[in-house]
């Protein structure tokens, strides 16, 4: 199907991106990923913002995704998803088919370029691939304000995935160890990110690590913080239901239930579960692991942990809310997080957390992060024995774990913003006045 063109741009002569005299600002957000049932937090984040934007008639929002066919999905009179077939997808490269996400790595996307002149603001959510490169060229030529937000640690993911891939062959190990190819690719993408940020009027970051990186590229006055919201109907302690978990997954209610939610791959430090735990140890401590997500490591983990692990696959947010509220603890060892939406979802569900201290979720001024031992603990992501010993202690001190959950649920209900709150406080002011901000 052909792309449905948006209506003509704003009145000629008006300042780009500025809503004057009630003028609606037309915003294009570019998410160079496929939107489907396996999509991760990057895609889900913009789904939430799209739903929130339906109430805001001062903007006309189009979110671009990669798709198998070119078509448009109308969400409301002012919000739509537009899908574009990739020019050259990573799915065409056999050695990248196990990558966490597939994207378009072409240098230019002609069909996207044809449509971007219809917008007052163009907002990129990556800095590396076809959508971002096309946006830079069109925005520069047409003098359209360019906004950027960091959602994924792409340089870090690339290093980790490349290292894992190369270790499978002797030639690959030479490239990894002697030529240090993973580190070279990481540095290349870091340079490309900085170059992209220099072309943007505003860069949004969501972690101390990425703000520090952005400050090496652009003045602090061009950097803003992009928060994340919570669906408080979906994630709440009131969804606790161990009897339903027993019915759905056969998990006895007396087990100490530890949940993980996210992709099951090397980029999430999923190997920690293999190095820290085994079936006999879990049985000795009456612990059961529940993995909500999909990935190439699933079969390895299942074989290692046996009947002490349950895998739900990719599930709807409502079911995830019930799982998080019913679990005793969330374990999230990822060391490459830009934000970690599932951490907030767990806290809002009244469940404490164990996090990797290298995960980009420490040192943040946001109150959503674990503080001291009020909601959980930070642990070293490369020391599985520490996680093993900590979890053993917590399974024997469940009163402490329950106190974390109670404190988290109360705090989250009072302080965490909704997605609409974040849209209004963080995004709309910049979209309406990108040059002034």
Secondary structure, 3 states (H helix, E strand, C coil): CCCCCCCCCCCCCCCCCCCCCCCCEEEEEEEEEECCCCCCHHHHHHHHHHHHHCCCCCEEEEEEEECCCCEEEEEECCEEEEEECCCCEHHHCHHHCCCCCCCECCCCCHHHHHHHCCCCEEEECCCCCHHHHHHHHHHHHHCCEEEEECCCCHHHHHHHHHHHHHCCCHHHHHHHHCCCHHHHHHHHHHHHHHHHHHHCCEEEECCHHHHHHHHCCCCHHHEEECCCCCCCCCCCHHHCCHHHHHHHHCCCCCCEEEEEECCCCHHHCCHHHHHHCCHHHHHHCCEEEEEECCCCCHHHHHHHHHHHEEECCCCCHHHHHHHHHHCCEEEECCCCCCCCHHHHHHHHCCCEEEEECCCCCCCCCCCCCCCCCCCEEEECCCCHHHHHHHHHHHHCCHHHHHHHHHHHHHHHHHHCCCHHHHHHHHHHHHHHCCCCC
